[in-house]
Amino acid sequence: MSDPVTPLLLYGAPHSLYTGKARCYLRNQGIAYVERPTSHPDFVARIAPKLGRAIIPVIETPDGEIIQDTIDIIDHFERAGSAWPVYPETPLQRVLAIVIEYFGGQAMRKHAMHYRWSYLEQQRDFLWHAFVSGSGEAIAEKVMGRMNSYLPMLGVTDETVALIERSFETLLDTLDAHFAVMPYLLGGRPSIADYGLIAPLFAHLGRDPVPANLMKTRAPRVFRWVERMTAPGLDTVDYPDVEPAFVADDAIPPSLEPFLAYIAEDMFPELDDKLAFFDALIAEQRPDDGAPVADRPHRRQLGAVNTHYRGVPIEVGAEPYLLYVLQRAVDTVQSLDSAEARRVMDALARVGLERAVPLGRDYRVARENNIEVWRFD
Ligand SMILES: N[C@@H](CCC(=O)N[C@@H](CS)C(=O)NCC(=O)O)C(=O)O
């Protein structure tokens, strides 16, 4: 008798924002996996201690490699060769996809966390069921009690909630118009941009009752894209003539431009102010090359940044992880000759996104052994 085949394991939860990003990738790419909850004895006894923190998603490969972080998980499979490679080969689309991934995974936590926790009364049973199923009653109570306290440092305050709701509606309207033209953000197959956006748009905004209802009623094509992203393979039945390719000639689809103008408006000046915070921190502290960015693995923020969201003052946490996300855009631009780099940066400037590529720094955030570290050129 042969040994049973060890499957690829995904530790995660149905209602977890970042698990959704990794799970969609595995499904779309046709990669078989078995999902385990964080209450699984292996997660508690082996995985979390090895990472130094209880965080999801985590994959464990059949040969025993443990990988946390959605970017590292996706890049692991992309390096081996995936069915539908998610990083566009052409530089403008590649940089743009990474910037949109940043917007979805980082900037949109405002929208995700606001709709999840500010409507607790209307959503309590749904959320209680989700959190108890994942981790049992005691932990569910603890986690659900704590999540509310995360809102202000993401910029969700009494003064910003109305703006966040208008912003979510604009997102729905601009994306709905785009999906009338093509099934994914950059064409006929998903890119890393789609995986970044699906993070908030599945687990929180596409699933929790209040925002999911808004999505269905206001933007049916966005809801359909959420289904598409969670389906196996490329679920493009409603676009019969589409090829599984990104749009030709490194072009930005014209139907996406209103959405790009919207994300620029939503993410600045907050991103500028966070980058300035890190510049000052590095100049002042000059950490050692290879030093972990934080003193403990679960500490994500290195300080508070005073900035504005749509004109309203907010004080938000500065997470060096954002530099890791955007570094791939910097690396892409830096690999180009100067004329090509200018073409890409000019095209980004036309949609207001050139400052999302933090060029000109001699420091970067890398990840080693599943934690973020400083690296210097
Ligand atoms: N950068 C990480 C973020 C993962 C993350 O924040 N996961 C959340 C669940 S969606 C978590 O485990 N939070 C637990 C905690 O930080 O205590 C990734 O992309 O995988």
The ligand as a Gaussian input file, in Angstrom:
#p B3LYP/6-31G(d) Opt

LIG

0 1
 N        0.089000      40.535000       5.923000
 C       -0.663000      39.386000       6.325000
 C       -1.854000      39.799000       7.179000
 C       -2.611000      38.646000       7.760000
 C       -3.628000      39.077000       8.814000
 O       -3.673000      40.236000       9.248000
 N       -4.493000      38.133000       9.219000
 C       -5.499000      38.382000      10.221000
 C       -6.785000      37.660000       9.895000
 S       -7.531000      38.230000       8.415000
 C       -5.032000      37.809000      11.540000
 O       -4.629000      36.665000      11.603000
 N       -5.024000      38.609000      12.618000
 C       -4.683000      38.112000      13.914000
 C       -3.841000      39.049000      14.706000
 O       -3.144000      39.868000      14.071000
 O       -3.847000      38.945000      15.917000
 C       -1.089000      38.598000       5.098000
 O       -1.187000      39.187000       3.993000
 O       -1.249000      37.364000       5.202000

